[in-house]
Amino acid sequence: MDDLLTNGRAGERRTLGFDQAVPRSLAHRSAVAEVFVTDTAPAGGDEFLAAVQLPRAHALWFDRLVTYHDPLAVLEAVRQSLLVIGQRYLGVPADAPASLQRMGLSVDDLSLFHDDERTPLEAIVRIRSDQTSADSGYFRDVSFEAAVTIDGARAMTVRGGGIAFPRDAYEELRALQQNRRGPSATTDTPPLDPNLFGRRDPRNIVLGRPDERLILVVDQRHPSFFDHPYDHVPGPLLIEAFRQAALVAATEANLLDAPVAAVTELRAEFTEFIELDADIECVTEISPGSAPGFPQVRIGLHQYGKQIADGAVELSSYPPIGTGIR
């Protein structure tokens, strides 16, 4: 199926296709099945378009108990779209590592994420960026805004920013950071029960509780979070940790009847790279004004005795469509 879209210049039109994925290297993925971007196009000025398709059967994103696609799966499609557009139109080298500095999403219409269980979700992402070309040396901090439309209606807005590094500069920076770290140690932490998160597969649970603390479970064998090797904890795993920490906090505070809820607002900021070889503790706090069925949770991630990431998550009950729960 194709969507015919105006690219922002009068009289010019282009068809964005969903027939095949873009080359996996453009999305920084190793497995073709992990690539969600199918096409891109410039849209005039500082805007670009991307077509994305979510697979119906996926080890991570299809592990759910509701007939709704996961907004965080669409967030991953937006993340990949940024990488593809950066290389195709903004001169970012293919081997440039990218560092996510901040990310936020707001779901405009949760009903648009309904899964009819017959067709994959297809969406158009319209991205506006304040970067028009790659600078020499370190790339500057780049901000973006992305509007996601499903069936022609606005479903979600994503805002954020980050930095892409030249490969040599990145490796020098990471070597310097790792040499300055203190002693490293990780606690053997099994994941919590997937039923606490509305999941079936324990591999997709990224939190454990070996004592009174919530600790991130970093499984480098996970086929989606670690589709390829990293020298730090990747952003999608950290975003999932925010979601799961919010679910734990909200259910334990009796603000959710069941741990089956959608992330409809999210804000996350990362101050530095999060290392793989030391415990990452997750601290949560229910935000004032949280209401049953719509809790808001503040989250902080701590490593080496200091906070290295913080954010907030709003959870919302799914709109009733048929039975809804599978």
C-alpha positions in Angstrom: 0.0 0.0 0.0 1.3 3.5 -0.9 0.4 6.9 0.4 0.6 9.8 -2.0 2.0 12.8 -0.2 2.7 16.4 -1.0 6.4 17.1 -0.3 5.9 20.8 0.6 6.6 22.4 -2.8 3.6 23.3 -4.9 2.8 20.9 -7.6 5.4 18.3 -6.6 4.2 15.0 -5.3 6.0 11.7 -4.4 4.8 8.3 -3.5 6.2 6.9 -0.3 6.2 3.1 -0.5 5.9 0.3 2.1 7.0 -2.5 -0.2 10.5 -3.2 1.3 12.7 -2.0 4.1 15.6 0.4 3.6 19.1 -1.1 3.7 19.7 -2.2 7.3 22.9 -0.3 7.6 21.0 3.0 7.2 18.9 2.1 10.3 22.0 0.9 12.2 20.5 -2.6 12.5 22.0 -6.0 11.9 18.8 -8.0 11.3 16.6 -7.0 8.4 13.6 -8.0 10.5 14.5 -5.2 12.9 14.3 -2.4 10.2 11.0 -0.6 10.3 11.7 2.2 7.8 10.6 1.5 4.3 11.1 4.8 2.4 12.0 8.5 2.9 11.7 11.7 1.0 12.6 15.4 1.4 9.5 17.5 2.1 11.0 21.0 1.5 12.9 23.3 3.7 14.0 21.6 7.0 11.3 18.8 6.8 11.6 15.2 5.7 9.2 12.3 5.4 9.6 8.6 6.3 7.3 5.7 5.8 7.4 3.1 8.5 5.8 -0.3 9.0 5.6 -2.3 12.3 5.8 -6.1 11.9 2.8 -8.0 13.2 5.0 -10.7 14.8 7.9 -9.4 16.7 9.7 -10.9 19.8 9.6 -7.6 21.7 6.8 -5.4 20.3 4.2 -8.2 19.8 4.7 -9.4 23.4 1.5 -7.7 24.7 -1.9 -8.6 26.0 -4.0 -6.0 24.2 -5.1 -5.5 20.6 -3.1 -2.3 20.4 0.2 -1.6 18.8 2.8 -0.2 21.3 3.5 3.5 21.0 7.1 2.7 22.0 7.4 0.5 18.9 6.4 3.6 16.9 9.0 5.6 18.9 11.6 3.1 17.7 10.5 3.6 14.1 10.9 7.3 14.6 14.4 6.8 16.0 15.4 4.7 12.9 13.9 7.3 10.6 16.2 9.9 12.1 19.2 7.8 11.4 18.2 7.1 7.8 17.4 10.7 7.1 20.6 11.9 8.6 22.6 9.7 6.3 20.5 10.2 3.1 20.0 14.0 3.3 22.2 15.6 6.0 25.6 14.2 5.3 26.0 12.2 8.4 28.5 9.4 7.8 27.2 5.8 7.9 29.6 4.9 10.7 28.9 7.9 12.9 27.8 6.8 16.4 24.8 8.7 17.7 24.1 9.7 21.3 20.6 10.4 22.4 20.5 13.3 24.8 16.7 13.8 25.3 13.6 12.2 24.1 9.9 12.9 24.6 6.7 11.6 23.2 3.0 12.6 23.4 0.3 10.3 22.1 -2.4 12.4 20.4 -4.9 9.7 19.7 -4.4 6.3 21.3 -7.3 4.7 19.3 -5.3 5.0 16.1 -2.9 2.3 17.5 -5.6 -0.3 17.5 -4.4 -3.6 16.0 -7.0 -5.2 13.7 -4.9 -8.4 13.8 -4.9 -8.6 10.0 -2.6 -5.9 8.7 0.7 -4.4 10.0 0.6 -0.8 11.3 1.8 1.6 8.6 2.5 5.3 9.4 4.1 8.4 8.0 6.7 10.3 10.0 7.2 14.0 9.2 10.4 15.2 10.7 11.6 18.8 11.2 15.3 19.2 12.2 17.5 22.2 12.9 20.4 20.4 11.2 20.8 21.1 7.5 24.2 19.5 7.0 26.9 17.7 9.0 29.6 19.9 10.6 33.3 18.9 10.7 34.7 17.4 13.9 32.1 16.8 16.6 28.6 17.3 15.2 26.6 19.9 17.2 23.6 19.1 19.4 20.7 18.6 17.0 17.0 19.1 17.9 14.1 17.6 16.1 10.3 17.3 16.1 8.4 14.4 14.5 4.7 14.1 13.8 3.4 10.5 13.2 0.2 10.0 11.3 -1.7 6.8 10.9 -4.5 6.6 8.3 -4.0 10.3 7.7 -4.7 11.3 11.4 -2.1 12.6 13.8 -1.3 9.8 16.3 1.8 10.8 18.1 4.4 13.7 18.4 8.0 13.0 19.3 10.6 15.6 20.2 14.2 15.2 21.2 17.8 15.8 20.3 21.2 14.3 20.3 24.7 14.3 18.9 26.4 12.3 16.2 30.1 11.8 16.6 32.9 11.1 14.1 34.0 7.5 14.7 37.6 8.4 15.9 36.4 11.1 18.2 33.7 8.8 19.7 36.3 6.1 20.4 38.6 8.6 22.1 35.8 10.0 24.2 34.6 6.5 25.3 38.1 5.4 26.2 38.6 8.5 28.4 35.2 8.0 30.1 35.8 4.3 30.8 39.3 4.9 32.2 37.9 7.4 34.7 35.2 5.0 36.0 35.5 3.6 39.5 35.5 -0.2 40.3 32.7 -2.0 38.4 30.5 -4.7 39.7 27.1 -6.1 38.7 24.5 -7.9 40.8 23.2 -11.2 39.5 19.6 -10.0 38.9 16.9 -12.2 37.5 14.1 -10.4 35.7 10.8 -9.8 37.5 7.7 -11.8 36.6 6.4 -10.7 33.1 2.8 -10.8 34.4 3.7 -7.6 36.4 4.1 -5.8 33.1 1.4 -7.3 30.9 4.0 -9.4 29.1 4.4 -13.1 28.5 8.2 -13.5 27.7 10.6 -13.0 30.6 13.4 -12.1 28.1 11.6 -8.7 27.5 11.7 -7.7 31.2 14.5 -5.3 31.9 14.0 -4.8 35.7 14.8 -7.1 38.6 14.6 -6.7 42.4 17.4 -8.6 44.1 16.8 -6.7 47.3 14.8 -3.5 48.0 16.2 -1.8 44.9 14.9 -1.9 41.3 17.9 -2.9 39.1 18.2 -2.9 35.3 18.6 -6.3 33.8 20.9 -5.8 30.8 20.8 -9.0 28.7 23.3 -8.5 25.9 21.8 -11.6 24.1 18.4 -9.8 23.6 17.7 -9.9 19.8 16.2 -6.4 19.7 17.9 -4.3 22.4 21.2 -5.8 21.4 20.6 -6.3 17.7 24.4 -5.5 17.4 27.1 -5.0 20.0 27.2 -1.8 22.0 29.9 -0.4 24.4 27.1 1.1 26.5 23.4 0.5 27.4 21.4 1.4 24.3 18.7 4.0 24.4 15.7 1.8 23.5 16.5 -0.5 26.5 16.6 2.6 28.8 13.3 3.9 27.5 11.8 0.4 28.2 13.2 0.6 31.7 11.3 3.9 32.2 8.1 2.3 31.1 8.5 -0.8 33.2 9.5 1.2 36.3 6.4 3.4 35.9 4.2 0.3 35.7 5.7 -1.2 38.9 5.3 2.1 40.8 1.7 2.7 39.6 0.4 -0.8 40.3 2.1 -0.9 43.7 0.4 2.5 44.5 -3.0 1.0 43.4 -3.3 3.6 40.5 -3.7 0.8 37.9 -6.2 -2.1 38.2 -3.8 -4.2 36.1 -0.4 -3.6 34.6 -1.8 -3.2 31.1 -1.5 0.4 30.2 -0.1 2.6 27.4 2.7 5.1 27.6 0.9 8.3 26.4 3.5 10.8 27.7 7.2 10.3 28.2 10.1 12.6 28.9 13.7 11.3 29.3 17.1 13.0 29.6 20.4 11.3 29.6 23.5 13.1 30.9 26.1 10.6 29.9 26.7 7.1 28.5 25.5 4.3 30.8 28.0 1.5 31.2 27.4 -2.2 30.8 29.5 -3.4 33.6 28.0 -1.7 36.7 24.6 -1.9 38.4 22.0 0.6 37.2 19.5 1.4 40.0 16.0 2.8 39.1 14.3 5.1 41.6 10.6 6.0 41.1 8.2 8.6 42.6 4.5 9.0 41.9 3.9 12.5 40.7 1.4 14.8 42.5 -2.0 14.8 40.9 -1.8 11.3 39.6 -5.3 9.8 39.2 -6.4 6.1 39.1 -6.1 4.9 35.5 -3.8 7.8 34.5 -0.8 7.8 36.8 2.3 9.9 36.3 5.7 8.6 37.5 9.0 10.3 37.8 12.0 8.0 37.3 15.8 8.4 37.9 18.6 6.1 36.8 21.7 5.9 39.0 25.1 4.4 38.4 28.4 4.9 40.1 26.6 6.7 42.9 25.1 9.5 40.9 22.0 10.1 38.7 22.8 9.7 35.1 19.3 9.9 33.6 15.9 11.1 34.6 12.4 11.3 33.2 8.7 11.0 33.6 6.1 8.7 32.2 2.3 9.0 32.0 0.3 5.8 31.7 -3.2 5.6 30.3 -5.8 2.9 30.1 -6.6 1.7 26.6 -9.9 2.7 25.0 -12.3 -0.2 24.9 -12.5 -1.8 21.4 -14.3 -5.1 21.4 -12.8 -7.2 24.1 -9.4 -5.4 23.9 -7.6 -7.8 26.1 -6.3 -11.0 24.5 
